[in-house]
Amino acid sequence: MRSPEAGTESTPQADVKATNIRIPPIFQDGWEIYAQDLAEASLSQRSHGLGVFRNYYASNGVAPPVEKGKEALEKMFDSYRGQGDDETTVGADGTMRYFTQDLELNLENAELLIPLEICRVQEIGAMNKEGFVEGWRAVGCPTLAKQKAYIATQIKALSTDMAVYKRVYRYVFVCAKERGQKALPLDTAIEYWRVLFAPPGMTWVTDTTDWTALWFEFLSAKWTKSVNKDMWHQTLEFLQKAVQDESLSFWNEDGAWPSVIDEFVVYAKEKKGILEKMETD
């Protein structure tokens, strides 16, 4: 068992039992995406080929040829810029128009998180020109039609492809933190979990247990700290194993799970034991 997380008390405690769930504050000003962890690695891998391409021409003293795809993407990006936007930034209005009107994304579920990662969004509610252009070039989508088609394939993959789902899930922690913070407030983490643990994302329900409902119940009853990166990542790892082994035999108190997972296991076993006893009676 690890030592307790270095989270801070979250005041007031999130009401995870509320029936009216607030949509994640995707477009609130002042939020910044930090390039780190898996999301950073993924983007780095995608841009590796482009970097080699540029370095080849630079080492030979000539400028790389301008690609038609790049020109088209730069023109597309510029079309979303508003009066107050500089040459390298699209503000909240243009970003919203791109996501909702042109890409026709549903802001109430996880599909919105896909283009945030592709476009290397650095601040929630705004798009950066380099991230937009290089991100879409990396996946070969210089037109709106191709972008919509690509996103559609990724949306379908969210519920079936763990690699895609995990990439999006982990990127949420990167983009959801407030500026300068290393952890998510508990209520913010819960908002995003509710979106990620529902269609078109993956659901964590077995024949006898709704693991996400039990997780939220546990947080409401037992947890008041913020959610750091380790807790965020390990929550998904635990749920993956729990749906494969409802008895939780994979867990042991000397394992490498964070303490919040150890506490949840005790809570879950007690709850499941009560339910099993009631069913027997």
Residue, then its C-alpha position, 0 to 999 in steps of 0.5 A: m500500500r502506498s502512502p496517502e496521496a499528496g492531494t488537498e482537501s476539496t471544500p466543499q465536497a462534491d455532491v456525486k449523488a446529484t441527478n443533474i450532472r453539470i457538463p465539464p467546463i470545457f470552454q472556461d477561460g484561464w485553463e491551460i493544457y500542459a504537454q506531459d505524460l502519455a499525451e505528450a508522448s503520443l503527440s511527439q510520436r505523431s510529429h516525429g516524421l514532420g520533424v525529420f522532414r524539416n531537419y533534412y531541409a534545414s541541414n541542407g540550407v534550403a527551406p522545405p517546400v510548402e505543402k498544399g495540405k499545410e496551406a489548406l489547414e492554415k487557411m481553414f484555421d484563419s477562417y475561425r479567427g475573430q476580430g480580437d484574435d492574433e495571427t496564431t490564435v483562435g479564441a472561444d467563439g471561433t473554437m466553439r464554432y469549429f467544434t459545434q457547427d462545423l465538426e458537429l460534436n456533442l459537447e455533452n459527451a466524450e467525443l469533444l475530447i478527441p479533437l482537443e488532443i489532435c489539435r494540441v490545444q494549449e488553453i481550453g476555449a482557444m486553438n493554436k495555429e501550429g497545433f491545429v495545422e501540425g495535428w491535422r497534418a499528422v493524421g492526414c486530414p487537411t479538409l473538414a470532411k476528412q476531419k469529420a470522418y477521422i473523428a467519427t472513427q475515433i468516436k466509435a473506437l472509444s468503446t472498443d479500443m482500449a488504446v484509443y480510450k486510454r489515450v483520450y482518458r489520460y489526456v483529460f487530466v492534462c487539459a482539465k487542470e487549472r493553470g499552475q495546478k498539479a491536481l484536479p479538484l474532486d468535483t472537476a474530476i467527477e464531472y469528467w469521469r461521468v462523461l468518460f464512463a458513459p457512451p460513447g466512452m467505456t462503461w464499467v458494469t458487470d453482472t453484479t456490480d455497477w463499478t462507476a456508481l460504486w466508485f462515486e458512492f465511495l468518493s461521496a462517503k470517504w474521499t475529500k482530497s483532490v485527484n492527482k495524476d497517479m490517482w487519475h491513471q490508476t482509477l482506470e487501471f483498477l476498473q479494467k481489472a475489476v470488470q474482469d475479476e469481480s472478486l477483486s482477487f488481483w488486489n492485495e494490500d502489499g501491491a502498488w495501488p495508491s491508498v485511495i484504491d486500497e480504501f475503495v477495495v475495502y469499501a467495495k468488498e463490504k458493500k458487495g458482502i452486504l448485498e450477497k448476504m441480503e440475496t442469500d437471506 
